[in-house]
Amino acid sequence: MVRIGVEVEPQDEANFLATVGDRPWRFQRRGEGRYDVHIGVSGAALGSTGAALAEIHHVLARSGVSARVVFATRLRPRPSPFRRYRILPRGRMPAREWLAAPVRGLMSWRSKGTLQATSLAEARSRLADFVARNPQVGRADRLMVAGPPDPLGTTPSSADQEEDPLDGPLLPLIIVLLVGAGAAFIGLYVALWLPEEIPTRHAVAFLISLPCLFGVWQMFRRIPEGRINTWLPLGLTALAAPLTIGLSNFSRDVYLQAFGISPGEVPPTGQGRLFAVADTLPLVTFALLLSLGVFGLLQYFHFTVRGDLRLLQWLMALIVVLVYGLTSVTVLLERDARRGLEHVARYQAEGGPARGHTGVTPSVVCVETGTDPVQRIGPPLTTDRPVLYFDGENGVDLLWDREHGLTKVTRFSVNLTPVPDLNADCPEPESVRD
């Protein structure tokens, strides 16, 4: 809550009252043409005063009211003087509070109800009235009031609000120190203590997701505040499904390009498409979490409220959309290209069984050409050792050899014999056996 002092010209006072009355603000008259306006600002306390000032300047400028802002200060609600006390069956409680607190928590399932009071003595004095109004809980002499003891030297306050003493340079300094300490800890953890079996980028992604979760929560809390807050999250979430399907096809094509196979030459199967979508969905979900988290954090810390035009809101929305798309595409491109090159390098160095990725798993076969010439595109067919077979589009078989590369032949123009892995021995051709 931010309190703003406003001075209004006499001729504009009626227009000012009508304008402020149409807003969810509270105002109080302080004299002739002097008003205190209370504006609720959700989000971080840091920057809330500037956000409230930008909002009232924007509203007054649009309504044409001649008014001058003379001061602005952030308020904070005082803690409630009331505390909660449980009504429990009579028994003994530990004398020390650090033991009594967990015991009360364990006994909460036996609670007959709760009382709200400013002190333990007041709560005990209300036990008889509680039993009289709730006779089903039993007799008062068989019940007890359990709760935290009264802090020493505390006096309940009657004021609802007070000026926030941190509305100055102290709070930004504290936040900067906390953020710096968190960044130093993350850097040291990644550099020194990260286990070798966990990739660095996975650890960094996990650490980034934690503040983004907080940003997503703040974003959903602020959705009713404006059209951008409403439609941008809904649009990004609705885009997740088609983006996942489109990127799953793109992921297959990027992986197959490492084998020299052009996009569209290997048609997706139903099972392969399902595996590809399942492989792409976590990445799209993380990109959605990241973009919504950035959106929520920027809103929470009031980075988008600067000036009457609020151009930064729309610019921020564009940045978030770009983060969403570019994060998905660039990370996917890097991951699948690297995975394809890794598989090719392993085949060339070690051979072994066929490896799958994004729903694409080739077969290991031996090729027998027969006596008729074979029309092909690419290097000569390898017949003395196994090759990888990809079921191509439009009646084309794609045969990949770890030394010579990709060869395309017409389907059924060669005989293919399945074998366990690339290190297996191919059977002798029928012409030799005869």
N, C-alpha and C positions, 0 to 999 in steps of 0.2 A: 504494500500500500504506500502510495506517494501522495503527500500533501503539497498542493501548489497554491500559492497566494496570487490572486488576480485582482487587478484594478480595472474597472470598466467605466467608460464614459457614460454620463447620465442618459444621453439619448439612445445608447445601445444596451441599456440594462435589461429591458424587456426581451430583446432579441437574444441576449446572453443567457437569460434564465430559460428561455425556450430551447436554446441549443443544448445547454447542459442537462436540462430535464429529459431530453430525448436520448441521452447517453446513460449507460449503467454506472454513473458516477454519483457520489454524494457531495453535497456542497452545503456550506454554512455561511450565512451573512455575518460579516464582521464590522460593518459600518456602511456609510454612504458610498456605494460603488465598490466596496471591498468584500471579497469572497475568498473562502478557503475551499478548494476543490480537492476531493479525495479520489484518486484514480487507482484502481487495482491493476497491478501488472504481474502477470504470471511469469515464472522463470527465475533466473538467478537474481539475487539482490544487487550484485555488481552490474551497473548499467541500467538498473530499473528507473532511476531518476531521469536519465537521458531519454529512455523510451517513453516515459510519461510526458515529458516536455515535448517530444516530437509529436506525440498523439494529440495533445491539447492545442499545440500550434497548428497542426493540420486541420483539426476540427474548426477552430476559430477562423482560420483563413478561408475555409470553404463556406462558412456561414456569413462571412463579411462583418464579423463583430470587431469593433475597435476596442481591444483590451490589451493590457500590459501585464506580463508575468513578473512579479516582484521577488518571489523566492520559490524554492522547491526543496523538499526534504523527504527522505524515505522514513517511513514509520514501520515499526514492527509490533506485532501483538505481544502483550505481556503473557507469560505463562499462566495458565488457569490455576487459581488457588485450590481447586477441588482435586481430590485424589480418589482413587477407587480402592475400596476395601471389600474383601470377600466375607460372606457369611458361611462359616464352616461348622460341622459338629464339634462340640466341645472336646478339647484335648490339650496336649502340651505342645508348645512350639519352641524351637531353639531360641536361646536368649540372644545369640549373635545374629545380626541381620544377614551376613553373608551365608549363613546356614539356613535361616528362616526363609529367605527368598526362594531357593529351589524347592524347599518343602512345600511352600504355598503353591508353587507351580505344579508339583506332583499331585497335590490334593485338590486341584481345581475341578476335577471331575465330580467331587463330592460337594461342590459349592451349592448352597441353597439360593444364592442370589448375590447381588452386590449393592453397596451403598456408596454414594458420592458425598464426600465431606471434606472440610478443610483440615481436619486433624483426626488422629486416631481416637482421641477422647470424644470428639463430636460424633464420630461414627458409632462408638459404643453407646452413646446416649440415645441414638436413633434406633437401636436394636429392638426395643419394646414396640415402637411404632411400626417397624417393619414386620414383626411377628403378628401384630394386631391386624395389619392390612393383608397379610399373607398367612392365614392360619394353617395352610397345608404344609408349611415348613417345619412345624413342631413347636415345642415349648421353648421359651426364651432362655430358660436355665440350662438347656441342653445345647445351646448354640454359643458361638463366640465370633467376635469380629477380628479378622486377621488382615494385616496390611503393613506397609512400611512404616517405621516410626517417624515421628515429626522431626524434620531437620532443626537443628539448634539455631536460634537467632533469626528465624524467618518470620516475616509478617506479611500476610496477604495484602495485595495492592488493590485499590479500588479503580484505578485507571485502566481503560481498555487498551490504550496504545501509548507508546512513548517514542520519541525520536531515537533513531538508530545511531548509536555512537560509532558504528563502523562505516557510516556514510562519509567516508573521507579516504585518505591515502592508506589507512591501515589495512583495510580489506583487500585492495589490489595487491599490496605487498605480501600478505599472507597467501593469496592464491598463486602469485608468481613463485613464491618459495615452495609451495606444495607441488606445483606443476614441475618445477625444476628438479625437486627431489624425486618425483615419480619418473621423470625422463632419465635421470641418472641411474636409478635402480633398474629400469628396463634395459638401458644400454649395458650396464655391468652384467646383468643376468644373461643377455644374449651373447655377450663377448666372453664371459668367463665360466658361467655355470650351466649353460645349455647342454643337455645330453647330446651326444653325437648322433644317436639314432633319430632325433627329432630335427627335421629341416628348419633352418633359421626362419624362412618365410612363413612356415606354419606357426611358429612361436610368435612372430610379429603379428600375424593375422589374428591370432587368438587375443593378444594383448590389445590390439586395435578394437576388436569386437566388444570389449568390456565397456569402454566409454560410449561406443555406438549404441549398445543396448540401453544405456541411460538416455541417450539422445532420442532413440525411438520412443521410449516411454514418455519423455517430455513432449515429443511431437504429437502423440496421440492425445495427451492432455490438452493441447492447444488447438486441436482441430476446429472447434466451433468459432475460432476467432477471426477467420477470414477465408476468402475463396482459395488463395494459394495453399493455405494450411489444409484445406479440405480436399481439393482436387489433385494436387501434386502427389500426396501419398497414395491416394486411391488409384491414380493413373500409373504410378510406378509399380504398385502391387498387381494391378490388372495386366500389366505388360510382362510380368514374370513368366506366365505360362507360355505365350507365343515366343518369348525370347529364349526360353529353355529349349523349346523344340527347334527353333531356328539355329541356335548355337550348337545343339547336338549334331545336326547335319554338317555344320561348319567344322565342328571338332573332328568328325570322321574324315572330311576332305583334307584338313591340315595334316592329320596323321598319315594318310595314304600318300601324300605328296612326297614324303621321305623315301617311298619306294618307287617314285617316278610315275605314280598313278594320278591322272588328272581328275578334277572334281566331276562327279557324275558318272565315272566309268565303272564304279562298283555300286549296284543298287542296294539300299538298306533292306534288310529283312525285318519282319515283325519283332522277333526276339532281339535282334541287333539294335533296332530302334529303341526298344525298351531299355536295354542296357546303356545305350548312349544318352538317353534322357536322364536315367538314374545317375550317370556319371557327371552330367552337366548341372543337374539341379543344385547340388551343394554350392557350386561356384556362383550361380545366379542368386541363390539365397544369401550368400555372403555379400555379393555386390548390392543387393537390395538392402540388407542390414547396414552396410557401410553408407550408402547414399541417404537412407532415411535417418541414420544416426547423425551424419553431418548436418542434414537439414534441421533435425531437432536440436542439436547443440548450438547451431547458429541462431536459431530462434530463442533458445533458452538463455543465451548470453547476450541477446539483444543486438547482434551485429547487423541486423537487417533493417533497423529503424533509424534511419539517418535522413532527416530533411522531410519536407512536405510531400515530395513526389514518390518517396519510398522506392526509388529505382533499384536500390540494392535488393529488395525482395524479389523482383523479377530476375535480376542478374543472378542472385543466389539460386533461384529455381532452375535456371539454365545450367549453372555449374553442377548442381546436383544431378540433373539428367545426364550431363556429360560424364560425370563420375560413374554413374550407374552403367552407362553403355560402355565407356572405355575400360572400366575395370573388368567387366565381363569379357570383352573381346581381347584385350591385350594379354590378360592372364591366361585365357584359354589358348590364344595363339602361341604364347611362349611355352605353355605346358605340353600341348599336343605336338608341336614341332620338336621339342626336346625329347619327348617320349618316342616319337617315330625315329629320330636319329639314334637314340639309345638302342632300340630294337634292331635297327639295321647294323649298328656296330657290333652288337652281340652275335647276330647271325653270321656276320663276316668273320668274327674272331673265334667263336665257340661253336656255332651251329646250334644244335639242340632242338627241342620241340618248338612248335609254333606258339607264338605269344599273341595275346589278344589285347585290344584297347578300344574303348568307346564302341563296343558292340561289333568290332571287326576282328575276326579270328581266321586267318588263312589255314589251308590244309597243306600238309607236306606230301608231295607225290613224286613219283619217278615217271619220266616222259619217255615214250617209245614212239618213234616217228613212222615206222613202217616203210614200205617201198615207194609209195607215191610222194612226190614233192609237196611240201607244206608251205602254204602262203603265210607269211608272217610279217610283222612290223617290229623291228628291233634287232638285237644281236641274234646269232644262231642259237638254236635250242640246245640246252644242256641235257644230255642223255646218260652221262656216266655217273651222275650223283643226283640226290633229291633236290627239288626246288619247291618254292612256295607257290600255291595255287590260290588265286582270287577269282571268284565267280563274277565275271564282268557283265556289263549291260550289252544288249543287242546281239546276243549270240557270240560273244567274244570271251575267250579264256585268257587270263592274265597270269603269266608264269614269270616268277622273279627268281633269278639266280644270284647268289651272294657275291659272285665275281663279275659276271657279265651284265647284270641288271635285268630290266623288264623286257619281256617279249610278249607280243600279242598275237594270238593265233585264232583261227575260226574254230568254233566249238565243234567237238567230235572229229576234228581233223587229226588229232593225235590220241594215243592211248595213255591214260593216266592210272598209275597204280599207287594207292595210298601206302605210306610207310610211317613208322613211328616218329622219326625226327630227321634233321638234316645230316646227321652223322651215320645214318643207316646205309647199308649197301643196296644198290638197285638190282633187281633180278635181271638176268640176261634176256635180251630181246628174243622173241619167238623165232626170228630168222636164224639166230645163232644156235638156239636149242634144236631146231630142225636139222 
